[in-house]
Amino acid sequence: MLNKLWGLSWQSQTKSTMQMLEDASIEYEFVDVEDTSSPKMAQIIALTGEKELPQLFIKGVSHVGKQQIREHIRK
């Protein structure tokens, strides 16, 4: 399963997370939530119960928010 990063393309947290993943040579597919009231946002909330973005899924495990994603990359 390909890693998936869900976020808002215009959000600075998402942009810096994308750069962090690229710097770590982690391949991922980006899913633009587009808006906090979009159906895609409803999907991500249904999956994790969290509204915070970005969210990264690696092998079905979610990492919510820039800090959790950073911690995962450091491992």
Contact map, one row per residue, 1 for C-alpha under 8 A:
111000000000000000000000000000000000000000000000000000000111000000000000000
111100000000000000000000001110000000000000000000000000000110000000000000000
111110000000000000000000001110000000000000000000000000011110000000000000000
011111000000000000000000000111100000000000000000000000011100000000000000000
001111100000000000000000000111100000000000000000000001111000000000000000000
000111110000000000000000000001111000000000010000000011110000000000000000000
000011111010010000000000000001111100000000000000000011100000000000000000000
000001111110010000000000000000011110000000000000000011000000000000000000000
000000111110011000000000000000011100000000000000000000000000000000000000000
000000011111011000000000000000000000000000000000000000000000000000000000000
000000111111111000000000000000000000000000000000000000000000000000000000000
000000000111111100000000000000000000000000000000000000000000000000000000000
000000000011111110000000000000000000000000000000000011000000000001000000000
000000111111111111000000000000000000000000000000000011000000000001000000000
000000001111111111100000000000000000000000000000000000000000000000000000000
000000000001111111110000000000000000000000000000000000000000000000000000000
000000000000111111111000000000000000000000000000000001000000000001001100000
000000000000011111111100000000000000000000000000000000000000000000000000000
000000000000001111111110000000000000000000000000000000000000000000000000000
000000000000000111111111000000000000000000000000000000000000000000000100000
000000000000000011111111111000000000000000000000000000000000000000000000100
000000000000000001111111111000000000000000000000000000000000000000000000000
000000000000000000111111110000000000000000000000000000000000000000000000000
000000000000000000011111110000000000000000000000000000000000000000000000100
000000000000000000001111111000000000000000000000000000000000000000000000000
000000000000000000001111111100000000000000000000000000000000000000000000000
011000000000000000001100111110000000000000000000000000000000000000000000000
011110000000000000000000011111000000000000000000000000000000000000000000000
011110000000000000000000001111100000000000000000000000000000000000000000000
000111100000000000000000000111110000000000000000000000000000000000000000000
000111100000000000000000000011111000000000000000000000000000000000000000000
000001111000000000000000000001111100000000000000000000000000000000000000000
000001111000000000000000000000111111010110000000000000000000000000000000000
000000111000000000000000000000011111010100000000000000000000000000000000000
000000010000000000000000000000001111110010000000000000000000000000000000000
000000000000000000000000000000001111110010000000000000000000000000000000000
000000000000000000000000000000000011111011000000000000000000000000000000000
000000000000000000000000000000001111111111000000000000000000000000000000000
000000000000000000000000000000000000111111100000000000000000000000000000000
000000000000000000000000000000001100011111110000000000000000000000000000000
000000000000000000000000000000001011111111111000001000000000000000000000000
000000000000000000000000000000000000111111111100000000000000000000000000000
000000000000000000000000000000000000001111111110000000000000000000000000000
000001000000000000000000000000000000000111111111111000000000000000000000000
000000000000000000000000000000000000000011111111111000000000000000000000000
000000000000000000000000000000000000000001111111100000000000000000000000000
000000000000000000000000000000000000000000111111100000000000000000000000000
000000000000000000000000000000000000000000011111110000000000010000000000000
000000000000000000000000000000000000000000011111111000000000000000000000000
000000000000000000000000000000000000000000011001111100000000000100000000000
000000000000000000000000000000000000000010011000111110000000000000000000000
000000000000000000000000000000000000000000000000011111100000000110000000000
000001110000110000000000000000000000000000000000001111100000000111000000000
000011110000110010000000000000000000000000000000000111110000000111000000000
000011100000000000000000000000000000000000000000000111111000011111001000000
001111000000000000000000000000000000000000000000000001111100011100001000000
001110000000000000000000000000000000000000000000000000111111111000000000000
111100000000000000000000000000000000000000000000000000011111110000000000000
111000000000000000000000000000000000000000000000000000001111100000000000000
100000000000000000000000000000000000000000000000000000001111110000000000000
000000000000000000000000000000000000000000000000000000001111111000000000000
000000000000000000000000000000000000000000000001000000111101111100000000000
000000000000000000000000000000000000000000000000000000111000111110011001000
000000000000000000000000000000000000000000000000010111110000011111111000000
000000000000000000000000000000000000000000000000000111100000001111111000000
000000000000110010000000000000000000000000000000000011100000000111111100000
000000000000000000000000000000000000000000000000000000000000000111111110000
000000000000000000000000000000000000000000000000000000000000001111111111000
000000000000000010000000000000000000000000000000000000110000001111111111100
000000000000000010010000000000000000000000000000000000000000000001111111110
000000000000000000000000000000000000000000000000000000000000000000111111111
000000000000000000000000000000000000000000000000000000000000001000011111111
000000000000000000001001000000000000000000000000000000000000000000001111111
000000000000000000000000000000000000000000000000000000000000000000000111111
000000000000000000000000000000000000000000000000000000000000000000000011111
